[in-house]
Amino acid sequence: MIEPRLSAEMIVQSLIRKVNQEGGFGAVIRKGDRISGAILIICIEKGKDPRLLEKMPSLDGPAIWQVIWPQDIEKEQVLDDYLERRTGFDPDLWLIELDIPDAERLIAQMT
């Protein structure tokens, strides 16, 4: 049986609304497919130390948000180059930015 799930647009809007309520700043950098687009979240704190999260499927349960940037094997690569490649590869991709302390905790609470 297929599990019902929220649309990508609803998840993005909910995350941005929650970040704004908590006193942070959230913005959509790139809109993707409204229903099923993948979502990448750039988490920063006071404009510094970017981390990139993506929802990844797990083998034994629901999908979870995982940090995919920075990676040790890609230290030389600039985040902007990585994002440009990803959006070129997946035109349905959502890209959002959340500027709030401990964004990972907030995202985990929402899901």
DOGU-434358 format. One record per atom (N, C-alpha, C): residue number from 1; atom name; x, y, z; residue in one letter; chain. Coordinates in pm, whole numbers, plus 32768, in hexadecimal, padded with zeros to 4 digits. Layout:
! DOGU-434358
pos = NUM | site = CA | u = X | v = Y | w = Z | code = a | unit = A
...
//
This chain:
! DOGU-434358
pos = 1 | site = N | u = 8053 | v = 7F8A | w = 8000 | code = m | unit = A
pos = 1 | site = CA | u = 8000 | v = 8000 | w = 8000 | code = m | unit = A
pos = 1 | site = C | u = 8058 | v = 807D | w = 8000 | code = m | unit = A
pos = 2 | site = N | u = 8034 | v = 80DD | w = 7FB2 | code = i | unit = A
pos = 2 | site = CA | u = 8080 | v = 8159 | w = 7FA8 | code = i | unit = A
pos = 2 | site = C | u = 805A | v = 81B6 | w = 801B | code = i | unit = A
pos = 3 | site = N | u = 80C0 | v = 81E6 | w = 8060 | code = e | unit = A
pos = 3 | site = CA | u = 80AB | v = 8243 | w = 80CF | code = e | unit = A
pos = 3 | site = C | u = 808B | v = 82CE | w = 8099 | code = e | unit = A
pos = 4 | site = N | u = 8026 | v = 8311 | w = 80D0 | code = p | unit = A
pos = 4 | site = CA | u = 800C | v = 839B | w = 80A7 | code = p | unit = A
pos = 4 | site = C | u = 807D | v = 83F6 | w = 80D9 | code = p | unit = A
pos = 5 | site = N | u = 809C | v = 845E | w = 808B | code = r | unit = A
pos = 5 | site = CA | u = 8105 | v = 84BA | w = 80B4 | code = r | unit = A
pos = 5 | site = C | u = 80E2 | v = 8546 | w = 8087 | code = r | unit = A
pos = 6 | site = N | u = 8121 | v = 85A6 | w = 80C9 | code = l | unit = A
pos = 6 | site = CA | u = 810C | v = 8632 | w = 80A6 | code = l | unit = A
pos = 6 | site = C | u = 8152 | v = 8652 | w = 8023 | code = l | unit = A
pos = 7 | site = N | u = 811E | v = 86B5 | w = 7FDC | code = s | unit = A
pos = 7 | site = CA | u = 8160 | v = 86E1 | w = 7F61 | code = s | unit = A
pos = 7 | site = C | u = 81E0 | v = 872B | w = 7F85 | code = s | unit = A
pos = 8 | site = N | u = 823B | v = 8733 | w = 7F25 | code = a | unit = A
pos = 8 | site = CA | u = 82B9 | v = 877B | w = 7F3A | code = a | unit = A
pos = 8 | site = C | u = 829D | v = 880D | w = 7F5B | code = a | unit = A
pos = 9 | site = N | u = 8240 | v = 8849 | w = 7F16 | code = e | unit = A
pos = 9 | site = CA | u = 8220 | v = 88D6 | w = 7F2E | code = e | unit = A
pos = 9 | site = C | u = 81EC | v = 88EC | w = 7FBC | code = e | unit = A
pos = 10 | site = N | u = 819C | v = 8891 | w = 7FEF | code = m | unit = A
pos = 10 | site = CA | u = 8167 | v = 889D | w = 8077 | code = m | unit = A
pos = 10 | site = C | u = 81D7 | v = 888F | w = 80DF | code = m | unit = A
pos = 11 | site = N | u = 8233 | v = 8834 | w = 80C8 | code = i | unit = A
pos = 11 | site = CA | u = 82A5 | v = 8823 | w = 8123 | code = i | unit = A
pos = 11 | site = C | u = 82F9 | v = 88A2 | w = 8126 | code = i | unit = A
pos = 12 | site = N | u = 8317 | v = 88D8 | w = 80B1 | code = v | unit = A
pos = 12 | site = CA | u = 8368 | v = 8951 | w = 80A7 | code = v | unit = A
pos = 12 | site = C | u = 8323 | v = 89C6 | w = 80EF | code = v | unit = A
pos = 13 | site = N | u = 82A3 | v = 89DB | w = 80D3 | code = q | unit = A
pos = 13 | site = CA | u = 825B | v = 8A49 | w = 8112 | code = q | unit = A
pos = 13 | site = C | u = 8257 | v = 8A39 | w = 81AA | code = q | unit = A
pos = 14 | site = N | u = 8245 | v = 89BE | w = 81D9 | code = s | unit = A
pos = 14 | site = CA | u = 8240 | v = 89A5 | w = 8269 | code = s | unit = A
pos = 14 | site = C | u = 82C5 | v = 89C1 | w = 82AB | code = s | unit = A
pos = 15 | site = N | u = 8332 | v = 8995 | w = 826C | code = l | unit = A
pos = 15 | site = CA | u = 83B7 | v = 89AE | w = 82A4 | code = l | unit = A
pos = 15 | site = C | u = 83D5 | v = 8A44 | w = 82AD | code = l | unit = A
pos = 16 | site = N | u = 83B8 | v = 8A8B | w = 8242 | code = i | unit = A
pos = 16 | site = CA | u = 83D4 | v = 8B1C | w = 8241 | code = i | unit = A
pos = 16 | site = C | u = 837E | v = 8B64 | w = 82A8 | code = i | unit = A
pos = 17 | site = N | u = 8300 | v = 8B3E | w = 82B3 | code = r | unit = A
pos = 17 | site = CA | u = 82A8 | v = 8B7D | w = 8316 | code = r | unit = A
pos = 17 | site = C | u = 82DB | v = 8B63 | w = 83A4 | code = r | unit = A
pos = 18 | site = N | u = 8305 | v = 8AE7 | w = 83C0 | code = k | unit = A
pos = 18 | site = CA | u = 8337 | v = 8AC4 | w = 8445 | code = k | unit = A
pos = 18 | site = C | u = 83B6 | v = 8B11 | w = 8467 | code = k | unit = A
pos = 19 | site = N | u = 8412 | v = 8B1B | w = 8406 | code = v | unit = A
pos = 19 | site = CA | u = 848E | v = 8B66 | w = 841C | code = v | unit = A
pos = 19 | site = C | u = 8470 | v = 8BF8 | w = 8438 | code = v | unit = A
pos = 20 | site = N | u = 8414 | v = 8C33 | w = 83EE | code = n | unit = A
pos = 20 | site = CA | u = 83EF | v = 8CBF | w = 8405 | code = n | unit = A
pos = 20 | site = C | u = 83B0 | v = 8CD2 | w = 848E | code = n | unit = A
pos = 21 | site = N | u = 835F | v = 8C73 | w = 84BA | code = q | unit = A
pos = 21 | site = CA | u = 8321 | v = 8C7A | w = 853F | code = q | unit = A
pos = 21 | site = C | u = 8389 | v = 8C71 | w = 85AE | code = q | unit = A
pos = 22 | site = N | u = 83F5 | v = 8C27 | w = 8594 | code = e | unit = A
pos = 22 | site = CA | u = 845E | v = 8C15 | w = 85F8 | code = e | unit = A
pos = 22 | site = C | u = 84C3 | v = 8C88 | w = 85F7 | code = e | unit = A
pos = 23 | site = N | u = 84AD | v = 8CED | w = 85A1 | code = g | unit = A
pos = 23 | site = CA | u = 8504 | v = 8D62 | w = 859F | code = g | unit = A
pos = 23 | site = C | u = 8575 | v = 8D59 | w = 853A | code = g | unit = A
pos = 24 | site = N | u = 8572 | v = 8CF5 | w = 84E5 | code = g | unit = A
pos = 24 | site = CA | u = 85D9 | v = 8CE7 | w = 847E | code = g | unit = A
pos = 24 | site = C | u = 85A8 | v = 8D1C | w = 83F9 | code = g | unit = A
pos = 25 | site = N | u = 85EF | v = 8CFA | w = 8391 | code = f | unit = A
pos = 25 | site = CA | u = 85CD | v = 8D26 | w = 830A | code = f | unit = A
pos = 25 | site = C | u = 85CD | v = 8CAE | w = 82AE | code = f | unit = A
pos = 26 | site = N | u = 8562 | v = 8C9E | w = 8262 | code = g | unit = A
pos = 26 | site = CA | u = 8559 | v = 8C33 | w = 8200 | code = g | unit = A
pos = 26 | site = C | u = 8532 | v = 8C6A | w = 817A | code = g | unit = A
pos = 27 | site = N | u = 856D | v = 8C34 | w = 810F | code = a | unit = A
pos = 27 | site = CA | u = 8550 | v = 8C64 | w = 8089 | code = a | unit = A
pos = 27 | site = C | u = 8558 | v = 8BF3 | w = 8025 | code = a | unit = A
pos = 28 | site = N | u = 8503 | v = 8BFA | w = 7FBF | code = v | unit = A
pos = 28 | site = CA | u = 850A | v = 8B9C | w = 7F50 | code = v | unit = A
pos = 28 | site = C | u = 856C | v = 8BD5 | w = 7EEB | code = v | unit = A
pos = 29 | site = N | u = 85D7 | v = 8B8C | w = 7ED1 | code = i | unit = A
pos = 29 | site = CA | u = 863B | v = 8BB5 | w = 7E6F | code = i | unit = A
pos = 29 | site = C | u = 8613 | v = 8B88 | w = 7DE3 | code = i | unit = A
pos = 30 | site = N | u = 85D8 | v = 8B10 | w = 7DDC | code = r | unit = A
pos = 30 | site = CA | u = 85B1 | v = 8AD7 | w = 7D5C | code = r | unit = A
pos = 30 | site = C | u = 8535 | v = 8A81 | w = 7D71 | code = r | unit = A
pos = 31 | site = N | u = 84CE | v = 8A9A | w = 7D23 | code = k | unit = A
pos = 31 | site = CA | u = 8454 | v = 8A4A | w = 7D2B | code = k | unit = A
pos = 31 | site = C | u = 8462 | v = 89CE | w = 7CD3 | code = k | unit = A
pos = 32 | site = N | u = 8430 | v = 8961 | w = 7D07 | code = g | unit = A
pos = 32 | site = CA | u = 8431 | v = 88E3 | w = 7CBC | code = g | unit = A
pos = 32 | site = C | u = 83A4 | v = 88B5 | w = 7CA0 | code = g | unit = A
pos = 33 | site = N | u = 8396 | v = 8834 | w = 7C8A | code = d | unit = A
pos = 33 | site = CA | u = 8314 | v = 87F9 | w = 7C70 | code = d | unit = A
pos = 33 | site = C | u = 82BE | v = 8805 | w = 7CED | code = d | unit = A
pos = 34 | site = N | u = 8243 | v = 8835 | w = 7CDE | code = r | unit = A
pos = 34 | site = CA | u = 81EC | v = 8850 | w = 7D51 | code = r | unit = A
pos = 34 | site = C | u = 81C8 | v = 87D3 | w = 7D9F | code = r | unit = A
pos = 35 | site = N | u = 81BE | v = 8762 | w = 7D5B | code = i | unit = A
pos = 35 | site = CA | u = 818E | v = 86E8 | w = 7D9C | code = i | unit = A
pos = 35 | site = C | u = 8200 | v = 8692 | w = 7DD2 | code = i | unit = A
pos = 36 | site = N | u = 825F | v = 8671 | w = 7D7C | code = s | unit = A
pos = 36 | site = CA | u = 82C1 | v = 860B | w = 7DA4 | code = s | unit = A
pos = 36 | site = C | u = 8352 | v = 8632 | w = 7D8D | code = s | unit = A
pos = 37 | site = N | u = 8370 | v = 86B1 | w = 7D85 | code = g | unit = A
pos = 37 | site = CA | u = 83FA | v = 86DA | w = 7D71 | code = g | unit = A
pos = 37 | site = C | u = 844F | v = 86BD | w = 7DEC | code = g | unit = A
pos = 38 | site = N | u = 84CC | v = 8699 | w = 7DD4 | code = a | unit = A
pos = 38 | site = CA | u = 852A | v = 8686 | w = 7E43 | code = a | unit = A
pos = 38 | site = C | u = 8545 | v = 870E | w = 7E82 | code = a | unit = A
pos = 39 | site = N | u = 856A | v = 870D | w = 7F02 | code = i | unit = A
pos = 39 | site = CA | u = 8583 | v = 878A | w = 7F4B | code = i | unit = A
pos = 39 | site = C | u = 860F | v = 8789 | w = 7F83 | code = i | unit = A
pos = 40 | site = N | u = 865D | v = 87EF | w = 7F61 | code = l | unit = A
pos = 40 | site = CA | u = 86DF | v = 8806 | w = 7F9F | code = l | unit = A
pos = 40 | site = C | u = 86D2 | v = 8880 | w = 7FF9 | code = l | unit = A
pos = 41 | site = N | u = 8708 | v = 8876 | w = 8072 | code = i | unit = A
pos = 41 | site = CA | u = 8700 | v = 88E3 | w = 80D2 | code = i | unit = A
pos = 41 | site = C | u = 878D | v = 8911 | w = 80F4 | code = i | unit = A
pos = 42 | site = N | u = 87A9 | v = 8990 | w = 80DB | code = i | unit = A
pos = 42 | site = CA | u = 8826 | v = 89CD | w = 8105 | code = i | unit = A
pos = 42 | site = C | u = 880E | v = 8A06 | w = 8191 | code = i | unit = A
pos = 43 | site = N | u = 8853 | v = 89D0 | w = 81F3 | code = c | unit = A
pos = 43 | site = CA | u = 8846 | v = 89FF | w = 827D | code = c | unit = A
pos = 43 | site = C | u = 88BF | v = 8A54 | w = 829E | code = c | unit = A
pos = 44 | site = N | u = 88A5 | v = 8ACE | w = 82C7 | code = i | unit = A
pos = 44 | site = CA | u = 8911 | v = 8B27 | w = 82F0 | code = i | unit = A
pos = 44 | site = C | u = 88EC | v = 8B66 | w = 8375 | code = i | unit = A
pos = 45 | site = N | u = 894F | v = 8B9B | w = 83B9 | code = e | unit = A
pos = 45 | site = CA | u = 8938 | v = 8BE1 | w = 8437 | code = e | unit = A
pos = 45 | site = C | u = 8980 | v = 8C66 | w = 8430 | code = e | unit = A
pos = 46 | site = N | u = 8931 | v = 8CD2 | w = 842E | code = k | unit = A
pos = 46 | site = CA | u = 8965 | v = 8D5A | w = 841F | code = k | unit = A
pos = 46 | site = C | u = 89B8 | v = 8D68 | w = 83A0 | code = k | unit = A
pos = 47 | site = N | u = 898B | v = 8D26 | w = 8334 | code = g | unit = A
pos = 47 | site = CA | u = 89CC | v = 8D32 | w = 82B2 | code = g | unit = A
pos = 47 | site = C | u = 8A4C | v = 8CE4 | w = 82A3 | code = g | unit = A
pos = 48 | site = N | u = 8A6F | v = 8C8F | w = 8303 | code = k | unit = A
pos = 48 | site = CA | u = 8AEE | v = 8C46 | w = 82FE | code = k | unit = A
pos = 48 | site = C | u = 8ADA | v = 8BB0 | w = 830C | code = k | unit = A
pos = 49 | site = N | u = 8B42 | v = 8B68 | w = 82EC | code = d | unit = A
pos = 49 | site = CA | u = 8B4A | v = 8AD8 | w = 8303 | code = d | unit = A
pos = 49 | site = C | u = 8AD7 | v = 8A8B | w = 82C0 | code = d | unit = A
pos = 50 | site = N | u = 8AD0 | v = 8A8D | w = 823A | code = p | unit = A
pos = 50 | site = CA | u = 8A61 | v = 8A4A | w = 81F7 | code = p | unit = A
pos = 50 | site = C | u = 8A69 | v = 89B2 | w = 8203 | code = p | unit = A
pos = 51 | site = N | u = 89F4 | v = 8977 | w = 8216 | code = r | unit = A
pos = 51 | site = CA | u = 89E2 | v = 88E6 | w = 8213 | code = r | unit = A
pos = 51 | site = C | u = 896E | v = 88CC | w = 81B6 | code = r | unit = A
pos = 52 | site = N | u = 8977 | v = 885F | w = 816D | code = l | unit = A
pos = 52 | site = CA | u = 8910 | v = 883E | w = 810C | code = l | unit = A
pos = 52 | site = C | u = 88CE | v = 87BC | w = 8137 | code = l | unit = A
pos = 53 | site = N | u = 8849 | v = 87BE | w = 8143 | code = l | unit = A
pos = 53 | site = CA | u = 87FE | v = 8748 | w = 816B | code = l | unit = A
pos = 53 | site = C | u = 87A4 | v = 871A | w = 80F9 | code = l | unit = A
pos = 54 | site = N | u = 8791 | v = 8697 | w = 80F3 | code = e | unit = A
pos = 54 | site = CA | u = 8737 | v = 865C | w = 8092 | code = e | unit = A
pos = 54 | site = C | u = 86F0 | v = 85E7 | w = 80D4 | code = e | unit = A
pos = 55 | site = N | u = 8672 | v = 85D4 | w = 80B2 | code = k | unit = A
pos = 55 | site = CA | u = 8626 | v = 8565 | w = 80E9 | code = k | unit = A
pos = 55 | site = C | u = 864B | v = 84E7 | w = 809C | code = k | unit = A
pos = 56 | site = N | u = 867E | v = 8485 | w = 80E6 | code = m | unit = A
pos = 56 | site = CA | u = 86AE | v = 8409 | w = 80A8 | code = m | unit = A
pos = 56 | site = C | u = 865A | v = 8394 | w = 80D9 | code = m | unit = A
pos = 57 | site = N | u = 863C | v = 8337 | w = 807F | code = p | unit = A
pos = 57 | site = CA | u = 85F1 | v = 82C0 | w = 80AA | code = p | unit = A
pos = 57 | site = C | u = 8646 | v = 826A | w = 8107 | code = p | unit = A
pos = 58 | site = N | u = 8603 | v = 8228 | w = 8164 | code = s | unit = A
pos = 58 | site = CA | u = 864A | v = 81CC | w = 81BC | code = s | unit = A
pos = 58 | site = C | u = 8619 | v = 813E | w = 819F | code = s | unit = A
pos = 59 | site = N | u = 8669 | v = 80DE | w = 81C5 | code = l | unit = A
pos = 59 | site = CA | u = 8646 | v = 8053 | w = 81A7 | code = l | unit = A
pos = 59 | site = C | u = 85D9 | v = 801C | w = 8202 | code = l | unit = A
pos = 60 | site = N | u = 85CD | v = 8053 | w = 8279 | code = d | unit = A
pos = 60 | site = CA | u = 8571 | v = 8018 | w = 82D9 | code = d | unit = A
pos = 60 | site = C | u = 850D | v = 807B | w = 8314 | code = d | unit = A
pos = 61 | site = N | u = 84DD | v = 80D7 | w = 82C5 | code = g | unit = A
pos = 61 | site = CA | u = 847C | v = 8136 | w = 82FA | code = g | unit = A
pos = 61 | site = C | u = 846B | v = 81AE | w = 82A0 | code = g | unit = A
pos = 62 | site = N | u = 8437 | v = 8219 | w = 82D9 | code = p | unit = A
pos = 62 | site = CA | u = 841F | v = 8292 | w = 828A | code = p | unit = A
pos = 62 | site = C | u = 84A2 | v = 82D6 | w = 8263 | code = p | unit = A
pos = 63 | site = N | u = 849A | v = 8329 | w = 81FD | code = a | unit = A
pos = 63 | site = CA | u = 850F | v = 8374 | w = 81D0 | code = a | unit = A
pos = 63 | site = C | u = 853A | v = 83D5 | w = 823E | code = a | unit = A
pos = 64 | site = N | u = 85BC | v = 83F2 | w = 8244 | code = i | unit = A
pos = 64 | site = CA | u = 85F2 | v = 844B | w = 82AA | code = i | unit = A
pos = 64 | site = C | u = 8647 | v = 84B7 | w = 8266 | code = i | unit = A
pos = 65 | site = N | u = 8654 | v = 852A | w = 82A9 | code = w | unit = A
pos = 65 | site = CA | u = 86A7 | v = 8597 | w = 8277 | code = w | unit = A
pos = 65 | site = C | u = 8737 | v = 857A | w = 829C | code = w | unit = A
pos = 66 | site = N | u = 8790 | v = 8580 | w = 8239 | code = q | unit = A
pos = 66 | site = CA | u = 881D | v = 8567 | w = 8250 | code = q | unit = A
pos = 66 | site = C | u = 8871 | v = 85DB | w = 821B | code = q | unit = A
pos = 67 | site = N | u = 88DE | v = 85F9 | w = 8261 | code = v | unit = A
pos = 67 | site = CA | u = 893C | v = 865F | w = 8233 | code = v | unit = A
pos = 67 | site = C | u = 898C | v = 8623 | w = 81C0 | code = v | unit = A
pos = 68 | site = N | u = 8987 | v = 8664 | w = 814B | code = i | unit = A
pos = 68 | site = CA | u = 89D3 | v = 8633 | w = 80D8 | code = i | unit = A
pos = 68 | site = C | u = 8A45 | v = 8692 | w = 80B3 | code = i | unit = A
pos = 69 | site = N | u = 8A4E | v = 8702 | w = 80F8 | code = w | unit = A
pos = 69 | site = CA | u = 8ABB | v = 8761 | w = 80E3 | code = w | unit = A
pos = 69 | site = C | u = 8ADC | v = 87A1 | w = 8168 | code = w | unit = A
pos = 70 | site = N | u = 8B51 | v = 87B3 | w = 8192 | code = p | unit = A
pos = 70 | site = CA | u = 8BCD | v = 8795 | w = 814A | code = p | unit = A
pos = 70 | site = C | u = 8BF0 | v = 8701 | w = 8153 | code = p | unit = A
pos = 71 | site = N | u = 8C36 | v = 86D2 | w = 80ED | code = q | unit = A
pos = 71 | site = CA | u = 8C67 | v = 8649 | w = 80E8 | code = q | unit = A
pos = 71 | site = C | u = 8CFE | v = 864D | w = 80E1 | code = q | unit = A
pos = 72 | site = N | u = 8D40 | v = 85F0 | w = 8124 | code = d | unit = A
pos = 72 | site = CA | u = 8DD2 | v = 85ED | w = 8123 | code = d | unit = A
pos = 72 | site = C | u = 8E0A | v = 85D8 | w = 8097 | code = d | unit = A
pos = 73 | site = N | u = 8DC5 | v = 8587 | w = 8045 | code = i | unit = A
pos = 73 | site = CA | u = 8DFA | v = 8568 | w = 7FC1 | code = i | unit = A
pos = 73 | site = C | u = 8DEB | v = 85DD | w = 7F5F | code = i | unit = A
pos = 74 | site = N | u = 8D9B | v = 8640 | w = 7F83 | code = e | unit = A
pos = 74 | site = CA | u = 8D83 | v = 86B0 | w = 7F28 | code = e | unit = A
pos = 74 | site = C | u = 8DB1 | v = 8735 | w = 7F64 | code = e | unit = A
pos = 75 | site = N | u = 8E1A | v = 8735 | w = 7FB2 | code = k | unit = A
pos = 75 | site = CA | u = 8E46 | v = 87B0 | w = 7FF4 | code = k | unit = A
pos = 75 | site = C | u = 8E6C | v = 881C | w = 7F91 | code = k | unit = A
pos = 76 | site = N | u = 8EA3 | v = 87F5 | w = 7F1D | code = e | unit = A
pos = 76 | site = CA | u = 8ED0 | v = 8858 | w = 7EBC | code = e | unit = A
pos = 76 | site = C | u = 8E5C | v = 8897 | w = 7E71 | code = e | unit = A
pos = 77 | site = N | u = 8DEB | v = 8856 | w = 7E70 | code = q | unit = A
pos = 77 | site = CA | u = 8D7A | v = 8884 | w = 7E20 | code = q | unit = A
pos = 77 | site = C | u = 8D2C | v = 88F0 | w = 7E6A | code = q | unit = A
pos = 78 | site = N | u = 8D05 | v = 8955 | w = 7E24 | code = v | unit = A
pos = 78 | site = CA | u = 8CB7 | v = 89C1 | w = 7E5E | code = v | unit = A
pos = 78 | site = C | u = 8C23 | v = 8998 | w = 7E60 | code = v | unit = A
pos = 79 | site = N | u = 8BDD | v = 89BF | w = 7ECA | code = l | unit = A
pos = 79 | site = CA | u = 8B50 | v = 899A | w = 7ED8 | code = l | unit = A
pos = 79 | site = C | u = 8AFD | v = 89CA | w = 7E62 | code = l | unit = A
pos = 80 | site = N | u = 8B17 | v = 8A42 | w = 7E32 | code = d | unit = A
pos = 80 | site = CA | u = 8ACB | v = 8A77 | w = 7DC0 | code = d | unit = A
pos = 80 | site = C | u = 8AD9 | v = 8A20 | w = 7D44 | code = d | unit = A
pos = 81 | site = N | u = 8B50 | v = 89ED | w = 7D2B | code = d | unit = A
pos = 81 | site = CA | u = 8B65 | v = 8994 | w = 7CB8 | code = d | unit = A
pos = 81 | site = C | u = 8B14 | v = 8915 | w = 7CC8 | code = d | unit = A
pos = 82 | site = N | u = 8B14 | v = 88DE | w = 7D41 | code = y | unit = A
pos = 82 | site = CA | u = 8AC8 | v = 8864 | w = 7D5C | code = y | unit = A
pos = 82 | site = C | u = 8A33 | v = 887D | w = 7D44 | code = y | unit = A
pos = 83 | site = N | u = 89FE | v = 88EC | w = 7D76 | code = l | unit = A
pos = 83 | site = CA | u = 8971 | v = 890A | w = 7D66 | code = l | unit = A
pos = 83 | site = C | u = 894D | v = 8921 | w = 7CD4 | code = l | unit = A
pos = 84 | site = N | u = 89A6 | v = 8961 | w = 7C8A | code = e | unit = A
pos = 84 | site = CA | u = 898E | v = 8977 | w = 7BFB | code = e | unit = A
pos = 84 | site = C | u = 8984 | v = 88F3 | w = 7BB1 | code = e | unit = A
pos = 85 | site = N | u = 89DD | v = 8896 | w = 7BD1 | code = r | unit = A
pos = 85 | site = CA | u = 89D8 | v = 8811 | w = 7B92 | code = r | unit = A
pos = 85 | site = C | u = 8957 | v = 87C8 | w = 7BB6 | code = r | unit = A
pos = 86 | site = N | u = 8931 | v = 87CD | w = 7C35 | code = r | unit = A
pos = 86 | site = CA | u = 88B8 | v = 8786 | w = 7C61 | code = r | unit = A
pos = 86 | site = C | u = 883B | v = 87BE | w = 7C1E | code = r | unit = A
pos = 87 | site = N | u = 882F | v = 8843 | w = 7C17 | code = t | unit = A
pos = 87 | site = CA | u = 87B9 | v = 887E | w = 7BDA | code = t | unit = A
pos = 87 | site = C | u = 87B8 | v = 8867 | w = 7B43 | code = t | unit = A
pos = 88 | site = N | u = 882D | v = 885E | w = 7B06 | code = g | unit = A
pos = 88 | site = CA | u = 8832 | v = 883D | w = 7A77 | code = g | unit = A
pos = 88 | site = C | u = 8809 | v = 87AD | w = 7A5D | code = g | unit = A
pos = 89 | site = N | u = 8829 | v = 8757 | w = 7ABB | code = f | unit = A
pos = 89 | site = CA | u = 8809 | v = 86C9 | w = 7AAE | code = f | unit = A
pos = 89 | site = C | u = 8776 | v = 86AE | w = 7ACF | code = f | unit = A
pos = 90 | site = N | u = 873D | v = 86F9 | w = 7B2E | code = d | unit = A
pos = 90 | site = CA | u = 86B4 | v = 86E2 | w = 7B5B | code = d | unit = A
pos = 90 | site = C | u = 8666 | v = 8765 | w = 7B56 | code = d | unit = A
pos = 91 | site = N | u = 861F | v = 877F | w = 7AE8 | code = p | unit = A
pos = 91 | site = CA | u = 85D6 | v = 87FD | w = 7ADB | code = p | unit = A
pos = 91 | site = C | u = 855F | v = 8809 | w = 7B3B | code = p | unit = A
pos = 92 | site = N | u = 8534 | v = 879C | w = 7B7A | code = d | unit = A
pos = 92 | site = CA | u = 84C3 | v = 879F | w = 7BD8 | code = d | unit = A
pos = 92 | site = C | u = 84EE | v = 87BA | w = 7C67 | code = d | unit = A
pos = 93 | site = N | u = 856C | v = 87D7 | w = 7C7D | code = l | unit = A
pos = 93 | site = CA | u = 85A7 | v = 87E6 | w = 7D01 | code = l | unit = A
pos = 93 | site = C | u = 8581 | v = 886B | w = 7D42 | code = l | unit = A
pos = 94 | site = N | u = 855B | v = 8866 | w = 7DC2 | code = w | unit = A
pos = 94 | site = CA | u = 8546 | v = 88DD | w = 7E14 | code = w | unit = A
pos = 94 | site = C | u = 85C7 | v = 88FC | w = 7E5C | code = w | unit = A
pos = 95 | site = N | u = 85E8 | v = 897B | w = 7E67 | code = l | unit = A
pos = 95 | site = CA | u = 865D | v = 89A6 | w = 7EB3 | code = l | unit = A
pos = 95 | site = C | u = 862F | v = 8A15 | w = 7F11 | code = l | unit = A
pos = 96 | site = N | u = 863B | v = 89FB | w = 7F94 | code = i | unit = A
pos = 96 | site = CA | u = 8613 | v = 8A60 | w = 7FF5 | code = i | unit = A
pos = 96 | site = C | u = 8687 | v = 8A7D | w = 8053 | code = i | unit = A
pos = 97 | site = N | u = 8684 | v = 8AF3 | w = 808D | code = e | unit = A
pos = 97 | site = CA | u = 86EC | v = 8B1B | w = 80EC | code = e | unit = A
pos = 97 | site = C | u = 86AA | v = 8B3F | w = 8170 | code = e | unit = A
pos = 98 | site = N | u = 86E0 | v = 8B08 | w = 81DC | code = l | unit = A
pos = 98 | site = CA | u = 86AF | v = 8B25 | w = 8262 | code = l | unit = A
pos = 98 | site = C | u = 8721 | v = 8B5D | w = 82B4 | code = l | unit = A
pos = 99 | site = N | u = 8710 | v = 8BD6 | w = 82E7 | code = d | unit = A
pos = 99 | site = CA | u = 8776 | v = 8C16 | w = 833B | code = d | unit = A
pos = 99 | site = C | u = 873F | v = 8C1E | w = 83C8 | code = d | unit = A
pos = 100 | site = N | u = 8766 | v = 8BBB | w = 8419 | code = i | unit = A
pos = 100 | site = CA | u = 8735 | v = 8BB1 | w = 84A2 | code = i | unit = A
pos = 100 | site = C | u = 8794 | v = 8B57 | w = 84F0 | code = i | unit = A
pos = 101 | site = N | u = 87AC | v = 8B73 | w = 856F | code = p | unit = A
pos = 101 | site = CA | u = 87FF | v = 8B18 | w = 85BD | code = p | unit = A
pos = 101 | site = C | u = 87BF | v = 8A8D | w = 85C7 | code = p | unit = A
pos = 102 | site = N | u = 8811 | v = 8A27 | w = 85BD | code = d | unit = A
pos = 102 | site = CA | u = 87E6 | v = 899B | w = 85CB | code = d | unit = A
pos = 102 | site = C | u = 8774 | v = 8977 | w = 856C | code = d | unit = A
pos = 103 | site = N | u = 8786 | v = 8995 | w = 84ED | code = a | unit = A
pos = 103 | site = CA | u = 871F | v = 897A | w = 8489 | code = a | unit = A
pos = 103 | site = C | u = 86FF | v = 88E5 | w = 847E | code = a | unit = A
pos = 104 | site = N | u = 8763 | v = 8891 | w = 8491 | code = e | unit = A
pos = 104 | site = CA | u = 874D | v = 8801 | w = 8487 | code = e | unit = A
pos = 104 | site = C | u = 86E6 | v = 87D2 | w = 84EE | code = e | unit = A
pos = 105 | site = N | u = 86ED | v = 8809 | w = 8567 | code = r | unit = A
pos = 105 | site = CA | u = 868D | v = 87E5 | w = 85CF | code = r | unit = A
pos = 105 | site = C | u = 8600 | v = 880E | w = 85A5 | code = r | unit = A
pos = 106 | site = N | u = 85F2 | v = 8886 | w = 8570 | code = l | unit = A
pos = 106 | site = CA | u = 8571 | v = 88B9 | w = 8546 | code = l | unit = A
pos = 106 | site = C | u = 8536 | v = 8861 | w = 84D6 | code = l | unit = A
pos = 107 | site = N | u = 858A | v = 883C | w = 8476 | code = i | unit = A
pos = 107 | site = CA | u = 855D | v = 87E8 | w = 8406 | code = i | unit = A
pos = 107 | site = C | u = 8531 | v = 8760 | w = 843A | code = i | unit = A
pos = 108 | site = N | u = 857D | v = 8728 | w = 8497 | code = a | unit = A
pos = 108 | site = CA | u = 855A | v = 86A5 | w = 84D1 | code = a | unit = A
pos = 108 | site = C | u = 84D4 | v = 86AC | w = 851A | code = a | unit = A
pos = 109 | site = N | u = 84BA | v = 871A | w = 855F | code = q | unit = A
pos = 109 | site = CA | u = 843A | v = 8729 | w = 85A6 | code = q | unit = A
pos = 109 | site = C | u = 83C5 | v = 872F | w = 8544 | code = q | unit = A
pos = 110 | site = N | u = 83DD | v = 8769 | w = 84D1 | code = m | unit = A
pos = 110 | site = CA | u = 8371 | v = 8778 | w = 846F | code = m | unit = A
pos = 110 | site = C | u = 834D | v = 86F4 | w = 842A | code = m | unit = A
pos = 111 | site = N | u = 83AA | v = 8697 | w = 842A | code = t | unit = A
pos = 111 | site = CA | u = 8392 | v = 8619 | w = 83E3 | code = t | unit = A
pos = 111 | site = C | u = 8392 | v = 85A8 | w = 8440 | code = t | unit = A
//
